[in-house]
Amino acid sequence: MKFNETLSNTKFLYNVYTAQGIVILVASFLGITKDKFLIEQDFKELGEEKDQLYLNLLKSKLNPHFLLNTLNNIYSKSFNPSENTSESILQLSRLLQYVIYDTNKEKITLMQEFSSIKSLIGLYQLKYNNLLDINFKIEDEETLEIIEVPPSVCLTLFENALKHSAVGIEDNSFIRVYYKIENQELLFEIKNSVARNRNLIGNFNDNGLGNEAVISILEKYYPERFTFISEEIENNTNTYETILKIKL
């Protein structure tokens, strides 16, 4: 009897703490979503002071619909506590920490930038029971704490790949992310499948503003020192490739 009462109390406290955590995350989410829409509206209306607007746009780039869906998933799973529920809360917390704090800095380490990508991957994998074909290969790991980049550049490119690959929606969809340093040049490369049914992901061309913002930030911090390519691979219309090279 006492054991059942203890178990019941434990579940009750777990649900209370989970609910409190979700309230905090929802408050943060609402602030991020509001900023995202206001920034995009400012960009369309002002058309000037683009450098700062581009930077603010990248900082607010994280898809609010994904955050809302994640919160809904955590809430539904909180009634039957599991290790996946706790891991989802942890990954979302890390991602929100990045969005709220790290993106306010002029530059952050590659370690911080890549940690945000890994948290986003982790949330997607948990949502689809770790069945997604997403691979992130990192070479020259010792450089991650040394090299600094403007925040949200790599995350924006990865989020574009997440959406347009239809990963988790269509069979055989995939994402390959690769990083290395070669001849004093940073290489960040993404290859992803292209959705066969593009109606599933909305307007396929709506990533134009994101890429435009990325290029603007790169021109500001690395004038004539970077290469940016984003296109479907020739003779392979089902694979999209994004390449970013920065001379260090």
DRENPA-3360 file (N, C-alpha, C; in nm, 2 decimals, always signed):
BEGIN
1 = MKFNETLS = +0.08/-0.12/+0.00/+0.00/+0.00/+0.00/+0.09/+0.12/+0.00 ~ +0.19/+0.13/+0.09/+0.28/+0.24/+0.10/+0.35/+0.26/-0.03 ~ +0.39/+0.14/-0.09/+0.47/+0.15/-0.22/+0.38/+0.22/-0.33 ~ +0.25/+0.18/-0.33/+0.16/+0.24/-0.43/+0.15/+0.39/-0.41 ~ +0.14/+0.43/-0.28/+0.12/+0.57/-0.25/+0.25/+0.65/-0.29 ~ +0.36/+0.59/-0.26/+0.49/+0.65/-0.30/+0.50/+0.67/-0.45 ~ +0.46/+0.56/-0.52/+0.47/+0.57/-0.67/+0.37/+0.68/-0.72 ~ +0.25/+0.68/-0.66/+0.16/+0.78/-0.70/+0.20/+0.92/-0.68;
9 = NTKFLYNV = +0.27/+0.94/-0.56/+0.32/+1.07/-0.53/+0.43/+1.11/-0.62 ~ +0.52/+1.02/-0.65/+0.63/+1.04/-0.75/+0.58/+1.09/-0.88 ~ +0.48/+1.02/-0.93/+0.42/+1.05/-1.06/+0.35/+1.19/-1.06 ~ +0.29/+1.22/-0.94/+0.22/+1.35/-0.93/+0.33/+1.46/-0.93 ~ +0.44/+1.45/-0.85/+0.54/+1.55/-0.85/+0.61/+1.56/-0.99 ~ +0.62/+1.45/-1.06/+0.68/+1.45/-1.19/+0.60/+1.54/-1.28 ~ +0.47/+1.51/-1.28/+0.38/+1.59/-1.37/+0.37/+1.74/-1.33 ~ +0.38/+1.77/-1.20/+0.38/+1.91/-1.15/+0.51/+1.98/-1.21;
17 = YTAQGIVI = +0.62/+1.91/-1.19/+0.75/+1.98/-1.24/+0.75/+1.99/-1.39 ~ +0.70/+1.89/-1.46/+0.69/+1.89/-1.60/+0.60/+2.01/-1.65 ~ +0.49/+2.02/-1.58/+0.40/+2.13/-1.62/+0.46/+2.26/-1.60 ~ +0.53/+2.28/-1.48/+0.60/+2.41/-1.46/+0.71/+2.43/-1.56 ~ +0.78/+2.33/-1.60/+0.88/+2.35/-1.71/+0.82/+2.39/-1.84 ~ +0.70/+2.33/-1.87/+0.64/+2.36/-2.00/+0.59/+2.50/-2.00 ~ +0.54/+2.55/-1.88/+0.49/+2.69/-1.87/+0.61/+2.78/-1.90 ~ +0.73/+2.76/-1.85/+0.84/+2.84/-1.87/+0.88/+2.84/-2.02;
25 = LVASFLGI = +0.88/+2.72/-2.08/+0.92/+2.70/-2.22/+0.82/+2.77/-2.31 ~ +0.69/+2.76/-2.27/+0.59/+2.83/-2.35/+0.61/+2.98/-2.35 ~ +0.64/+3.03/-2.23/+0.66/+3.18/-2.22/+0.78/+3.22/-2.31 ~ +0.89/+3.14/-2.31/+1.00/+3.17/-2.39/+0.96/+3.16/-2.54 ~ +0.89/+3.06/-2.57/+0.84/+3.03/-2.71/+0.76/+3.15/-2.76 ~ +0.67/+3.20/-2.68/+0.58/+3.31/-2.73/+0.67/+3.43/-2.76 ~ +0.77/+3.46/-2.67/+0.86/+3.57/-2.70/+0.93/+3.56/-2.83 ~ +0.99/+3.44/-2.85/+1.06/+3.41/-2.97/+0.97/+3.43/-3.10;
33 = TKDKFLIE = +0.85/+3.37/-3.09/+0.76/+3.38/-3.20/+0.72/+3.52/-3.23 ~ +0.69/+3.60/-3.13/+0.66/+3.74/-3.15/+0.77/+3.81/-3.22 ~ +0.89/+3.79/-3.17/+1.01/+3.86/-3.23/+1.03/+3.82/-3.37 ~ +1.01/+3.69/-3.40/+1.02/+3.64/-3.54/+0.93/+3.71/-3.64 ~ +0.80/+3.72/-3.60/+0.70/+3.78/-3.69/+0.73/+3.93/-3.70 ~ +0.76/+4.00/-3.59/+0.79/+4.14/-3.60/+0.91/+4.18/-3.68 ~ +1.01/+4.09/-3.67/+1.13/+4.12/-3.75/+1.11/+4.10/-3.90 ~ +1.03/+3.99/-3.93/+1.00/+3.97/-4.07/+0.92/+4.08/-4.13;
41 = QDFKELGE = +0.82/+4.14/-4.05/+0.74/+4.25/-4.09/+0.82/+4.37/-4.11 ~ +0.91/+4.40/-4.01/+1.00/+4.52/-4.02/+1.08/+4.51/-4.15 ~ +1.13/+4.39/-4.18/+1.21/+4.37/-4.30/+1.14/+4.41/-4.43 ~ +1.01/+4.36/-4.43/+0.93/+4.39/-4.55/+0.90/+4.53/-4.57 ~ +0.87/+4.60/-4.45/+0.82/+4.74/-4.46/+0.94/+4.84/-4.47 ~ +1.05/+4.82/-4.40/+1.15/+4.92/-4.40/+1.24/+4.91/-4.52 ~ +1.29/+4.79/-4.55/+1.38/+4.78/-4.67/+1.51/+4.85/-4.65 ~ +1.54/+4.90/-4.54/+1.67/+4.97/-4.51/+1.73/+4.91/-4.39;
49 = EKDQLYLN = +1.85/+4.96/-4.36/+1.93/+4.91/-4.24/+1.93/+4.75/-4.25 ~ +1.96/+4.70/-4.36/+1.94/+4.56/-4.39/+2.03/+4.47/-4.31 ~ +2.15/+4.52/-4.28/+2.25/+4.44/-4.21/+2.20/+4.40/-4.08 ~ +2.15/+4.49/-4.00/+2.09/+4.46/-3.87/+1.97/+4.37/-3.88 ~ +1.88/+4.41/-3.97/+1.76/+4.33/-3.99/+1.79/+4.19/-4.03 ~ +1.89/+4.17/-4.12/+1.93/+4.03/-4.16/+1.98/+3.96/-4.04 ~ +2.06/+4.02/-3.95/+2.11/+3.95/-3.84/+2.00/+3.92/-3.74 ~ +1.91/+4.01/-3.72/+1.80/+3.98/-3.63/+1.71/+3.87/-3.69;
57 = LLKSKLNP = +1.70/+3.86/-3.82/+1.62/+3.76/-3.88/+1.68/+3.62/-3.86 ~ +1.81/+3.61/-3.87/+1.87/+3.48/-3.85/+1.86/+3.44/-3.70 ~ +1.86/+3.54/-3.61/+1.85/+3.51/-3.47/+1.71/+3.45/-3.44 ~ +1.61/+3.49/-3.52/+1.48/+3.45/-3.49/+1.43/+3.34/-3.58 ~ +1.53/+3.28/-3.65/+1.49/+3.19/-3.76/+1.43/+3.06/-3.72 ~ +1.46/+3.01/-3.59/+1.41/+2.88/-3.55/+1.26/+2.87/-3.57 ~ +1.21/+2.77/-3.64/+1.07/+2.76/-3.67/+0.98/+2.75/-3.55 ~ +0.89/+2.85/-3.53/+0.80/+2.85/-3.42/+0.70/+2.73/-3.42;
65 = HFLLNTLN = +0.66/+2.69/-3.54/+0.57/+2.57/-3.55/+0.64/+2.45/-3.49 ~ +0.77/+2.43/-3.52/+0.84/+2.32/-3.47/+0.84/+2.32/-3.31 ~ +0.87/+2.44/-3.26/+0.87/+2.45/-3.11/+0.74/+2.42/-3.05 ~ +0.63/+2.47/-3.11/+0.50/+2.44/-3.06/+0.47/+2.29/-3.06 ~ +0.50/+2.23/-3.17/+0.47/+2.09/-3.19/+0.56/+2.01/-3.08 ~ +0.68/+2.05/-3.06/+0.76/+1.99/-2.96/+0.70/+2.00/-2.82 ~ +0.65/+2.11/-2.79/+0.59/+2.13/-2.66/+0.46/+2.04/-2.65 ~ +0.39/+2.03/-2.75/+0.27/+1.95/-2.75/+0.31/+1.80/-2.73;
73 = NIYSKSFN = +0.42/+1.76/-2.80/+0.46/+1.62/-2.78/+0.51/+1.59/-2.64 ~ +0.59/+1.69/-2.58/+0.63/+1.67/-2.44/+0.51/+1.67/-2.35 ~ +0.42/+1.75/-2.37/+0.30/+1.75/-2.28/+0.22/+1.62/-2.29 ~ +0.20/+1.57/-2.41/+0.13/+1.44/-2.42/+0.20/+1.32/-2.36 ~ +0.34/+1.33/-2.37/+0.42/+1.22/-2.31/+0.44/+1.23/-2.16 ~ +0.41/+1.35/-2.11/+0.43/+1.37/-1.96/+0.34/+1.29/-1.88 ~ +0.23/+1.24/-1.93/+0.13/+1.16/-1.86/+0.19/+1.02/-1.83 ~ +0.28/+0.98/-1.92/+0.35/+0.85/-1.90/+0.50/+0.88/-1.90;
81 = PSENTSES = +0.55/+0.92/-1.79/+0.69/+0.96/-1.79/+0.79/+0.86/-1.84 ~ +0.88/+0.90/-1.92/+0.98/+0.81/-1.98/+1.11/+0.88/-2.00 ~ +1.22/+0.81/-2.03/+1.35/+0.87/-2.05/+1.34/+0.96/-2.17 ~ +1.26/+0.93/-2.27/+1.25/+1.02/-2.39/+1.19/+1.15/-2.36 ~ +1.09/+1.15/-2.26/+1.03/+1.28/-2.22/+1.14/+1.37/-2.16 ~ +1.21/+1.32/-2.07/+1.32/+1.39/-2.00/+1.42/+1.44/-2.10 ~ +1.46/+1.36/-2.20/+1.56/+1.40/-2.30/+1.50/+1.51/-2.39 ~ +1.37/+1.50/-2.42/+1.31/+1.60/-2.50/+1.32/+1.74/-2.43;
89 = ILQLSRLL = +1.29/+1.74/-2.31/+1.29/+1.86/-2.23/+1.43/+1.92/-2.22 ~ +1.53/+1.83/-2.20/+1.67/+1.87/-2.20/+1.71/+1.93/-2.33 ~ +1.69/+1.87/-2.44/+1.73/+1.92/-2.57/+1.66/+2.05/-2.61 ~ +1.53/+2.06/-2.57/+1.46/+2.19/-2.60/+1.51/+2.30/-2.51 ~ +1.55/+2.27/-2.39/+1.60/+2.37/-2.30/+1.74/+2.42/-2.36 ~ +1.82/+2.33/-2.41/+1.95/+2.37/-2.46/+1.93/+2.46/-2.59 ~ +1.83/+2.42/-2.67/+1.80/+2.50/-2.79/+1.75/+2.64/-2.76 ~ +1.66/+2.65/-2.66/+1.61/+2.78/-2.62/+1.72/+2.86/-2.55;
97 = QYVIYDTN = +1.81/+2.80/-2.48/+1.92/+2.87/-2.42/+2.01/+2.93/-2.53 ~ +2.03/+2.86/-2.64/+2.11/+2.91/-2.75/+2.03/+3.03/-2.81 ~ +1.90/+3.01/-2.84/+1.83/+3.12/-2.90/+1.82/+3.24/-2.82 ~ +1.80/+3.23/-2.69/+1.78/+3.34/-2.60/+1.91/+3.41/-2.57 ~ +2.02/+3.33/-2.54/+2.14/+3.39/-2.50/+2.25/+3.40/-2.60 ~ +2.28/+3.29/-2.67/+2.40/+3.28/-2.76/+2.38/+3.37/-2.88 ~ +2.26/+3.38/-2.93/+2.23/+3.46/-3.05/+2.24/+3.61/-3.03 ~ +2.25/+3.65/-2.90/+2.27/+3.79/-2.87/+2.42/+3.84/-2.88;
105 = KEKITLMQ = +2.51/+3.74/-2.90/+2.65/+3.77/-2.91/+2.69/+3.80/-3.05 ~ +2.79/+3.88/-3.07/+2.83/+3.90/-3.21/+2.89/+3.78/-3.28 ~ +2.97/+3.70/-3.20/+3.02/+3.57/-3.25/+3.02/+3.47/-3.14 ~ +3.01/+3.35/-3.18/+3.01/+3.24/-3.08/+3.10/+3.13/-3.14 ~ +3.15/+3.03/-3.05/+3.23/+2.93/-3.10/+3.15/+2.83/-3.19 ~ +3.23/+2.76/-3.28/+3.16/+2.66/-3.36/+3.10/+2.55/-3.27 ~ +3.16/+2.53/-3.15/+3.11/+2.43/-3.06/+2.97/+2.47/-3.02 ~ +2.95/+2.59/-2.98/+2.81/+2.64/-2.95/+2.72/+2.63/-3.06;
113 = EFSSIKSL = +2.76/+2.67/-3.18/+2.67/+2.67/-3.30/+2.63/+2.52/-3.33 ~ +2.73/+2.43/-3.33/+2.70/+2.29/-3.36/+2.62/+2.23/-3.25 ~ +2.64/+2.27/-3.13/+2.56/+2.21/-3.02/+2.41/+2.24/-3.04 ~ +2.38/+2.36/-3.10/+2.24/+2.39/-3.13/+2.18/+2.30/-3.24 ~ +2.27/+2.27/-3.34/+2.22/+2.19/-3.45/+2.20/+2.05/-3.39 ~ +2.29/+2.00/-3.31/+2.28/+1.86/-3.25/+2.15/+1.85/-3.16 ~ +2.12/+1.96/-3.09/+1.99/+1.96/-3.01/+1.87/+1.95/-3.10 ~ +1.88/+2.03/-3.21/+1.76/+2.02/-3.30/+1.75/+1.88/-3.36;
121 = IGLYQLKY = +1.87/+1.82/-3.40/+1.86/+1.69/-3.45/+1.81/+1.59/-3.35 ~ +1.85/+1.61/-3.22/+1.80/+1.52/-3.11/+1.65/+1.53/-3.10 ~ +1.59/+1.65/-3.11/+1.45/+1.66/-3.09/+1.38/+1.60/-3.21 ~ +1.43/+1.61/-3.33/+1.36/+1.55/-3.44/+1.37/+1.40/-3.43 ~ +1.49/+1.35/-3.39/+1.50/+1.20/-3.37/+1.41/+1.14/-3.27 ~ +1.40/+1.22/-3.16/+1.30/+1.17/-3.05/+1.16/+1.17/-3.10 ~ +1.13/+1.27/-3.18/+0.99/+1.28/-3.24/+0.96/+1.16/-3.33 ~ +1.06/+1.11/-3.40/+1.04/+1.00/-3.50/+1.11/+0.87/-3.45;
129 = NNLLDINF = +1.13/+0.86/-3.32/+1.18/+0.74/-3.26/+1.32/+0.70/-3.32 ~ +1.40/+0.80/-3.34/+1.54/+0.78/-3.39/+1.55/+0.70/-3.52 ~ +1.45/+0.72/-3.60/+1.45/+0.65/-3.73/+1.49/+0.74/-3.85 ~ +1.52/+0.87/-3.82/+1.56/+0.96/-3.93/+1.70/+0.94/-3.98 ~ +1.72/+0.95/-4.11/+1.85/+0.93/-4.17/+1.92/+1.07/-4.17 ~ +1.97/+1.11/-4.05/+2.05/+1.23/-4.04/+2.19/+1.20/-3.99 ~ +2.29/+1.24/-4.06/+2.43/+1.22/-4.01/+2.50/+1.35/-4.01 ~ +2.57/+1.37/-3.90/+2.65/+1.49/-3.88/+2.80/+1.44/-3.85;
137 = KIEDEETL = +2.88/+1.46/-3.95/+3.02/+1.42/-3.93/+3.11/+1.54/-3.91 ~ +3.19/+1.53/-3.80/+3.28/+1.65/-3.77/+3.42/+1.60/-3.77 ~ +3.50/+1.66/-3.85/+3.65/+1.64/-3.84/+3.71/+1.76/-3.77 ~ +3.84/+1.74/-3.73/+3.91/+1.85/-3.67/+3.83/+1.91/-3.55 ~ +3.79/+1.82/-3.46/+3.71/+1.87/-3.35/+3.78/+1.96/-3.26 ~ +3.91/+1.95/-3.26/+3.99/+2.04/-3.17/+3.98/+2.19/-3.21 ~ +3.93/+2.22/-3.32/+3.91/+2.36/-3.37/+3.78/+2.42/-3.33 ~ +3.69/+2.34/-3.28/+3.55/+2.39/-3.25/+3.55/+2.49/-3.14;
145 = EIIEVPPS = +3.64/+2.48/-3.04/+3.64/+2.58/-2.93/+3.72/+2.70/-2.97 ~ +3.79/+2.70/-3.08/+3.88/+2.81/-3.12/+3.82/+2.90/-3.22 ~ +3.75/+2.84/-3.32/+3.70/+2.92/-3.43/+3.56/+2.98/-3.39 ~ +3.54/+3.11/-3.41/+3.42/+3.18/-3.38/+3.35/+3.22/-3.51 ~ +3.22/+3.22/-3.51/+3.14/+3.26/-3.63/+3.02/+3.34/-3.58 ~ +2.96/+3.41/-3.67/+2.83/+3.48/-3.63/+2.72/+3.37/-3.60 ~ +2.65/+3.39/-3.49/+2.55/+3.29/-3.45/+2.44/+3.28/-3.56 ~ +2.38/+3.16/-3.57/+2.27/+3.12/-3.65/+2.29/+3.10/-3.79;
153 = VCLTLFEN = +2.42/+3.12/-3.84/+2.44/+3.10/-3.98/+2.43/+2.95/-4.02 ~ +2.51/+2.87/-3.95/+2.50/+2.73/-3.98/+2.37/+2.67/-3.94 ~ +2.31/+2.71/-3.83/+2.18/+2.66/-3.79/+2.07/+2.69/-3.89 ~ +2.08/+2.81/-3.95/+1.98/+2.85/-4.05/+1.99/+2.76/-4.17 ~ +2.11/+2.73/-4.21/+2.13/+2.64/-4.33/+2.08/+2.50/-4.30 ~ +2.11/+2.45/-4.18/+2.06/+2.32/-4.14/+1.91/+2.32/-4.13 ~ +1.85/+2.42/-4.08/+1.70/+2.42/-4.06/+1.64/+2.42/-4.20 ~ +1.70/+2.49/-4.30/+1.65/+2.49/-4.43/+1.65/+2.34/-4.49;
161 = ALKHSAVG = +1.76/+2.27/-4.46/+1.77/+2.13/-4.51/+1.67/+2.04/-4.44 ~ +1.64/+2.07/-4.31/+1.54/+1.99/-4.24/+1.41/+2.00/-4.31 ~ +1.37/+2.12/-4.34/+1.24/+2.15/-4.40/+1.23/+2.09/-4.54 ~ +1.33/+2.12/-4.63/+1.31/+2.09/-4.77/+1.35/+1.95/-4.81 ~ +1.41/+1.88/-4.71/+1.44/+1.74/-4.74/+1.32/+1.65/-4.71 ~ +1.22/+1.71/-4.64/+1.10/+1.63/-4.60/+1.13/+1.51/-4.52 ~ +1.24/+1.52/-4.44/+1.29/+1.42/-4.35/+1.18/+1.39/-4.25 ~ +1.14/+1.27/-4.23/+1.04/+1.23/-4.14/+0.90/+1.23/-4.20;
169 = IEDNSFIR = +0.89/+1.28/-4.32/+0.76/+1.29/-4.39/+0.76/+1.19/-4.51 ~ +0.87/+1.19/-4.59/+0.88/+1.10/-4.70/+0.98/+0.99/-4.68 ~ +0.96/+0.87/-4.73/+1.05/+0.77/-4.73/+1.18/+0.80/-4.80 ~ +1.29/+0.75/-4.75/+1.42/+0.76/-4.82/+1.48/+0.91/-4.81 ~ +1.42/+0.99/-4.73/+1.47/+1.13/-4.72/+1.59/+1.12/-4.63 ~ +1.68/+1.22/-4.65/+1.81/+1.21/-4.57/+1.87/+1.35/-4.56 ~ +1.96/+1.36/-4.46/+2.04/+1.48/-4.45/+2.19/+1.44/-4.41 ~ +2.29/+1.50/-4.48/+2.43/+1.47/-4.44/+2.49/+1.61/-4.42;
177 = VYYKIENQ = +2.55/+1.62/-4.30/+2.62/+1.74/-4.26/+2.77/+1.71/-4.24 ~ +2.85/+1.79/-4.29/+3.00/+1.76/-4.28/+3.07/+1.89/-4.25 ~ +3.17/+1.88/-4.16/+3.26/+1.99/-4.12/+3.40/+1.95/-4.12 ~ +3.49/+2.03/-4.17/+3.63/+2.01/-4.15/+3.71/+2.14/-4.18 ~ +3.84/+2.14/-4.15/+3.93/+2.25/-4.18/+4.03/+2.20/-4.28 ~ +4.05/+2.27/-4.39/+4.15/+2.22/-4.49/+4.21/+2.34/-4.55 ~ +4.35/+2.34/-4.54/+4.43/+2.45/-4.60/+4.38/+2.59/-4.54 ~ +4.36/+2.60/-4.41/+4.32/+2.72/-4.35/+4.19/+2.77/-4.39;
185 = ELLFEIKN = +4.10/+2.68/-4.43/+3.97/+2.71/-4.48/+3.86/+2.62/-4.41 ~ +3.76/+2.69/-4.36/+3.65/+2.62/-4.29/+3.56/+2.57/-4.40 ~ +3.52/+2.44/-4.39/+3.42/+2.39/-4.48/+3.30/+2.33/-4.40 ~ +3.18/+2.39/-4.43/+3.06/+2.34/-4.38/+2.97/+2.30/-4.49 ~ +2.93/+2.17/-4.50/+2.86/+2.12/-4.62/+2.74/+2.05/-4.57 ~ +2.63/+2.07/-4.65/+2.50/+1.99/-4.62/+2.45/+1.94/-4.75 ~ +2.42/+1.81/-4.75/+2.36/+1.74/-4.87/+2.22/+1.69/-4.81 ~ +2.12/+1.71/-4.88/+1.99/+1.66/-4.84/+1.90/+1.62/-4.96;
193 = SVARNRNL = +1.81/+1.53/-4.93/+1.71/+1.49/-5.03/+1.62/+1.61/-5.06 ~ +1.56/+1.61/-5.17/+1.46/+1.71/-5.21/+1.32/+1.64/-5.20 ~ +1.23/+1.71/-5.14/+1.09/+1.65/-5.12/+1.03/+1.63/-5.26 ~ +0.98/+1.51/-5.28/+0.91/+1.48/-5.41/+0.78/+1.55/-5.42 ~ +0.71/+1.55/-5.30/+0.58/+1.63/-5.30/+0.60/+1.76/-5.22 ~ +0.63/+1.86/-5.30/+0.67/+1.99/-5.23/+0.55/+2.06/-5.17 ~ +0.43/+2.01/-5.19/+0.32/+2.07/-5.12/+0.32/+2.04/-4.97 ~ +0.39/+1.93/-4.94/+0.41/+1.89/-4.80/+0.49/+1.99/-4.72;
201 = IGNFNDNG = +0.57/+2.06/-4.78/+0.66/+2.15/-4.71/+0.64/+2.30/-4.74 ~ +0.52/+2.33/-4.81/+0.49/+2.47/-4.84/+0.57/+2.51/-4.96 ~ +0.59/+2.64/-4.96/+0.66/+2.71/-5.07/+0.81/+2.67/-5.07 ~ +0.86/+2.60/-5.16/+1.00/+2.55/-5.16/+1.10/+2.67/-5.17 ~ +1.05/+2.78/-5.23/+1.14/+2.89/-5.25/+1.14/+2.99/-5.13 ~ +1.07/+2.96/-5.03/+1.07/+3.05/-4.92/+1.19/+3.06/-4.83 ~ +1.29/+2.98/-4.87/+1.42/+2.98/-4.80/+1.51/+3.09/-4.86 ~ +1.46/+3.16/-4.96/+1.54/+3.26/-5.03/+1.59/+3.37/-4.93;
209 = LGNEAVIS = +1.49/+3.42/-4.85/+1.53/+3.53/-4.76/+1.63/+3.48/-4.66 ~ +1.62/+3.35/-4.61/+1.72/+3.30/-4.52/+1.86/+3.29/-4.58 ~ +1.87/+3.25/-4.70/+2.00/+3.24/-4.77/+2.05/+3.38/-4.80 ~ +1.96/+3.47/-4.83/+2.00/+3.61/-4.85/+2.05/+3.67/-4.73 ~ +1.99/+3.64/-4.61/+2.04/+3.69/-4.49/+2.18/+3.64/-4.45 ~ +2.19/+3.51/-4.48/+2.32/+3.44/-4.45/+2.43/+3.51/-4.53 ~ +2.41/+3.53/-4.66/+2.51/+3.59/-4.75/+2.54/+3.73/-4.70 ~ +2.44/+3.81/-4.66/+2.46/+3.94/-4.61/+2.55/+3.94/-4.49;
217 = ILEKYYPE = +2.53/+3.85/-4.39/+2.61/+3.84/-4.27/+2.76/+3.80/-4.31 ~ +2.77/+3.71/-4.40/+2.90/+3.66/-4.44/+2.98/+3.77/-4.51 ~ +2.91/+3.86/-4.59/+2.98/+3.97/-4.65/+3.02/+4.07/-4.55 ~ +2.95/+4.08/-4.44/+2.99/+4.18/-4.34/+3.11/+4.13/-4.26 ~ +3.11/+4.00/-4.23/+3.22/+3.96/-4.14/+3.34/+3.90/-4.22 ~ +3.31/+3.85/-4.34/+3.42/+3.78/-4.42/+3.42/+3.83/-4.56 ~ +3.44/+3.96/-4.58/+3.43/+4.01/-4.72/+3.54/+3.95/-4.81 ~ +3.50/+3.90/-4.92/+3.59/+3.84/-5.02/+3.67/+3.72/-4.96;
225 = RFTFISEE = +3.62/+3.66/-4.85/+3.69/+3.55/-4.79/+3.60/+3.42/-4.78 ~ +3.48/+3.43/-4.84/+3.39/+3.31/-4.83/+3.34/+3.27/-4.97 ~ +3.29/+3.15/-4.97/+3.22/+3.09/-5.09/+3.09/+3.03/-5.04 ~ +2.98/+3.06/-5.10/+2.85/+3.01/-5.06/+2.78/+2.96/-5.19 ~ +2.75/+2.83/-5.18/+2.68/+2.76/-5.29/+2.55/+2.69/-5.23 ~ +2.44/+2.71/-5.30/+2.32/+2.64/-5.25/+2.24/+2.61/-5.38 ~ +2.24/+2.48/-5.42/+2.17/+2.44/-5.54/+2.15/+2.29/-5.55 ~ +2.06/+2.25/-5.64/+2.05/+2.11/-5.67/+2.17/+2.06/-5.74;
233 = IENNTNTY = +2.21/+1.94/-5.70/+2.33/+1.88/-5.77/+2.30/+1.84/-5.91 ~ +2.39/+1.88/-6.00/+2.37/+1.86/-6.14/+2.36/+1.71/-6.17 ~ +2.26/+1.67/-6.25/+2.24/+1.53/-6.29/+2.19/+1.44/-6.17 ~ +2.15/+1.51/-6.07/+2.09/+1.44/-5.95/+1.98/+1.53/-5.89 ~ +1.87/+1.54/-5.95/+1.76/+1.64/-5.91/+1.70/+1.61/-5.78 ~ +1.74/+1.49/-5.72/+1.68/+1.46/-5.59/+1.77/+1.49/-5.47 ~ +1.88/+1.56/-5.50/+1.98/+1.59/-5.40/+2.01/+1.74/-5.40 ~ +2.00/+1.81/-5.29/+2.03/+1.95/-5.28/+2.16/+1.96/-5.20;
241 = ETILKIKL = +2.25/+2.06/-5.24/+2.38/+2.07/-5.18/+2.40/+2.22/-5.13 ~ +2.44/+2.24/-5.01/+2.48/+2.37/-4.96/+2.62/+2.37/-4.91 ~ +2.70/+2.45/-4.96/+2.84/+2.46/-4.93/+2.88/+2.60/-4.88 ~ +2.94/+2.60/-4.76/+2.99/+2.73/-4.71/+3.14/+2.71/-4.68 ~ +3.22/+2.79/-4.74/+3.37/+2.79/-4.72/+3.41/+2.93/-4.67 ~ +3.49/+2.93/-4.56/+3.54/+3.06/-4.51/+3.69/+3.05/-4.49 ~ +3.76/+3.14/-4.55/+3.91/+3.15/-4.53/+3.94/+3.21/-4.40 ~ +4.02/+3.13/-4.32/+4.04/+3.18/-4.18/+4.17/+3.27/-4.18;
% end
